[in-house]
Amino acid sequence: MTERQLPEWLNDLDEEDFSFIKKFLLSSGSLKEMATLYGVSYPTVRLRLDRLIQKIKITEDRTEEPYIALIKKMAVNEKIDFDTAKLLISEYRKQKENRYD
């Protein structure tokens, strides 16, 4: 029997993420039930799910430049806000473009 290798995106998830995913699956994907479980509003649970989805997408996109992927990951993990992330990525792309002109 061979050992299965887990997808790389799982490595970027923390214990809270795994707990959320488990509860989400056990609630059959009901955000309303998740809101009740966590004692928060539906929009709060929706935001948490959206951030988890973004976190997975960032890891899945292997064509992304490492710097841009890092900035996006920091934004998803709330280390920086999304407006700052957009600004940093935009400026990085401008500078990179100017190097080739």
ZITA-V928048 format. One record per residue. N is the residue number from 0. RES is the residue in one small letter. D_FIRST is the distance of its C-alpha to the first C-alpha in Angstrom with 1 decimal. Layout:
n->N res->RES d_first->D_FIRST
n->N res->RES d_first->D_FIRST
This chain:
n->0 res->m d_first->0.0
n->1 res->t d_first->3.8
n->2 res->e d_first->6.7
n->3 res->r d_first->9.3
n->4 res->q d_first->12.6
n->5 res->l d_first->15.6
n->6 res->p d_first->18.7
n->7 res->e d_first->21.3
n->8 res->w d_first->23.9
n->9 res->l d_first->22.3
n->10 res->n d_first->23.2
n->11 res->d d_first->26.8
n->12 res->l d_first->27.0
n->13 res->d d_first->28.5
n->14 res->e d_first->28.3
n->15 res->e d_first->31.2
n->16 res->d d_first->29.4
n->17 res->f d_first->26.3
n->18 res->s d_first->28.7
n->19 res->f d_first->30.7
n->20 res->i d_first->27.7
n->21 res->k d_first->26.6
n->22 res->k d_first->30.3
n->23 res->f d_first->30.7
n->24 res->l d_first->27.8
n->25 res->l d_first->29.0
n->26 res->s d_first->32.5
n->27 res->s d_first->31.4
n->28 res->g d_first->32.5
n->29 res->s d_first->36.0
n->30 res->l d_first->37.8
n->31 res->k d_first->40.7
n->32 res->e d_first->38.6
n->33 res->m d_first->37.1
n->34 res->a d_first->40.6
n->35 res->t d_first->41.5
n->36 res->l d_first->38.5
n->37 res->y d_first->39.4
n->38 res->g d_first->43.2
n->39 res->v d_first->43.8
n->40 res->s d_first->45.2
n->41 res->y d_first->43.3
n->42 res->p d_first->44.1
n->43 res->t d_first->42.6
n->44 res->v d_first->39.3
n->45 res->r d_first->39.5
n->46 res->l d_first->40.1
n->47 res->r d_first->37.2
n->48 res->l d_first->34.9
n->49 res->d d_first->36.5
n->50 res->r d_first->36.0
n->51 res->l d_first->32.3
n->52 res->i d_first->32.1
n->53 res->q d_first->34.0
n->54 res->k d_first->31.7
n->55 res->i d_first->28.7
n->56 res->k d_first->30.7
n->57 res->i d_first->31.9
n->58 res->t d_first->28.4
n->59 res->e d_first->27.4
n->60 res->d d_first->30.5
n->61 res->r d_first->29.7
n->62 res->t d_first->33.0
n->63 res->e d_first->35.0
n->64 res->e d_first->36.8
n->65 res->p d_first->35.6
n->66 res->y d_first->39.0
n->67 res->i d_first->39.2
n->68 res->a d_first->35.6
n->69 res->l d_first->36.6
n->70 res->i d_first->39.9
n->71 res->k d_first->38.2
n->72 res->k d_first->35.6
n->73 res->m d_first->38.5
n->74 res->a d_first->40.3
n->75 res->v d_first->37.5
n->76 res->n d_first->37.0
n->77 res->e d_first->40.8
n->78 res->k d_first->41.6
n->79 res->i d_first->44.1
n->80 res->d d_first->45.6
n->81 res->f d_first->44.9
n->82 res->d d_first->48.4
n->83 res->t d_first->48.0
n->84 res->a d_first->44.7
n->85 res->k d_first->46.3
n->86 res->l d_first->49.2
n->87 res->l d_first->47.1
n->88 res->i d_first->45.0
n->89 res->s d_first->48.2
n->90 res->e d_first->50.0
n->91 res->y d_first->47.1
n->92 res->r d_first->47.0
n->93 res->k d_first->50.8
n->94 res->q d_first->50.8
n->95 res->k d_first->48.1
n->96 res->e d_first->50.2
n->97 res->n d_first->53.4
n->98 res->r d_first->51.8
n->99 res->y d_first->51.5
n->100 res->d d_first->55.0
